[in-house]
Amino acid sequence: MTLTSEPIIPALEGFPQATKFDRLLKRYIENLSTKKRDKALIPSSRAQIIKAVLAGSDGTAVVSAQFRFWVQKMFEFEPESGFIYHKGKAVANWEKIFKILTSAHQRCQHGGRDKTFEQVKKLYSWVPKKLVRDFVMICPSCQWRRSLRKPDNDLQTANTLPTPGVFPVLPWRADAPGSTRVRGPGRPLVPTELGTLGGGMDGAMYGLRQAYGAEP
């Protein structure tokens, strides 16, 4: 099955391109089990068959009883609008999923997967959440925003590391193993104190483990 999305003309700047999304769509289908591939997405050609089944058309005589049962269980057809519905929401044909995701991502102002998916669910069904995540991941505007946040995260991580040769400020608790005294807050330990405090080395190592987040 060839997967070709309906493109947006002219293409929107800062949003994914249809051709790139189609590659994701193809990979999504290929990664599914054989059993799930057939019904994971609904192309327009299958939507027409579903409509015919729901309308009771004689042209669906070749459709299997199992397929007919699945259609009647999962979908409703509204002749006035021409749409098929699943749980009260219009079923999205896969050819239109790219346009649907672009519109939803635009409405939530480049929100993440969950915000984009919330916009999709207001109107449509049969749009896999994983495709929404993949769409957001290839959005050039979102990629740019993520690249701006990365240095801040690296800097924050670096700032939490101890400076070589400098002893950290250690918490001292009266309930530390072997402790017989309470240490005032904020005063750093010096090397000679590590073995001379009331708790001995047990108490000092307890403080070190607390300072570095290790289990006591």
N, C-alpha and C positions, 0 to 999 in steps of 0.2 A: 504494500500500500504506500503510495507516494504521499508524503505529508507536505502540503504547500498552504501556508496561511495567507489570508487576504491581507495585503500590505496596506499601510496607511499612506495616502498620497495627498500632499507632500509629507515625507517622513518628519516626525517631530524631533527636534533637536534635544539631545540629552536623554533620549529614551532608546530602548533596544531596537534593533533592526529586525524585520520579519525573517530575513534569511538566517540570521544567527539564532533566532528563536526556533526556527524549523529544525535546526540541528539538535537542539535540546529536546524538541518534541520527538524526533526520531530515536534519540538515545533513551528517552523515557519509555517508549514502547518496547524497544529491544530489551530493556532490562526487566521487563515484566515477565511473569511466567506465561507459558503458551495459553494456559486456561484463561488468564485475565486479559490478554491482549485484545481479544475480540470485542470486549464490551467496555474497555477502559475509556475510550473516547468514541464519540458518535459523529461520523462524517455526515454530510448533508444527504448522501445517497441512502444511508441507513435511516436517517430521520424520515425520509419519504416513505420507506417501507413501514416504519413504526406508525406513521399517520394512517397509512392504508389499512393496517391491521386494526387500529382503534376505530376507524370509520366503517369497518366491516366490508371493505371492498373485496370483490370477487377476484381481483388481481393478485391476491396474496395466497392463493390456493397452494402454491409451491412452498410456502413457509412452513417450517416444522412446527409441530404442536408444542415443543419445548420453547421455541422462540416466541410463539404466540402467547404462551403462558407468561413468559418473562415480560413481554411488552405490556400485557394487561395488568400485571402486578405492579410494574414500576412507573407507568406513564399515563398521562391524560392528554387528550387532544381537544383544543379549543378551535373549532372551525372559523369563528369570527376573526381571530387574530392569525390563525394559521400556524400557531406555535404548539409544540408539545411541552408538557410540564411534568416535573418530578417534584413532589412535595410542595406544590404551589409555586415553584420557580421555573422560569423558562429554561429548557435544556439548551446548553451551548453546543453548537456544532463545532467540531475541532477547527474547521477553517476560519472560524470567527474568534477563537480563543485569544489570539494575539491582540486583536482590536479590543476585546473585552478587558484583558489585563492592562493594556496601555491606558485605557480610559479609567479603570479603577485606580491604577498607580498614579495617574494624574490628579484624580479627585482627592486622594489622601496625601498629595504633595510629597511624593517619593517616600512614603512610609514604608516600613518593613513588610515582611511576609504577612504577618497577622493583620495589620491595618489594610493592606491591599486586599487580602482575602475577605475581610469584612465588607469591603465595598463590592466585591464580586458577588457575595452571597445575598446582597440586598435584592439582586435582580435575577441571578442565574444559578443554575445547578449544573452538575456534571463537569466541573472544572477541578481537577485534582490539585490538592494543596501543594504537592511537591512541585508542580509546574509553576505555581505562584512563587514559590521560593526560588526556583531556578531563574525565573524572569527577573526577580529583584536582584539576584546575584550578577546578572549580565547587564544590568542597567548602568550606563556610563556615569550618570550623575551620582548614583548611589556608590559606585566604585570609587569615585573621586572623594566623596565624603568620608568613606571608610579609610582611605589613604591619609586623610588629614588627621584622623583620630589615632592612627597607629603610633606616631612618634610620642604622643602624650602618654599612651599606655606604657611604652618602653621606658620613658623618663620616670614615670611613677614607679615602675618595677625597680629601676636602678636606684631610686632614692630610698627604697626600703632595705637595700643591702647594707651591711655594716661596713664602715670605713676600715681598711686594713690597718692594724696596729692600734686601733682605738677601741676601748672596752665600752660596750653599750650600757645604758642606764638600766639596771635590773630591778624588777619588782621583788620586794621581800615581804613574805607573808609569815605571820605568826604560826600558821598551821603547816609550814614547810616541814618536811621530815627532819626530826631532831632539833628543830628550832626552839630556842629558849628566850628570844628577844624579838622585838619589833623594830624593823628598820624604817627610818624616815624616808618619805618618798623623794625621788628625784636625784639622790646623790649617787654618782657612779661608783662601782666597785673598783678598787685598785688591785693589782695582782697579789699583793701580800695578804689581802683580806680574804681571798678565796678559800684559804685553809684555816682561818683563825676566827671566823664568825661562830656564834653560838651553835649553829647547825653543822659546823664542820664542812667538809667537802660535799656531804649529802645535801645540805641546805644550799650551798653555793650552786651546785649542779642543778638543783631544782629551779633556782632563779634563771639560770642559763636556758634551761629547757622552756621555761615560760616565756622568756624574751624572744626566742626564735620559733615559738609555736610548736615545739615538740611535745609529745605526750609526756606527762609527768610519770 
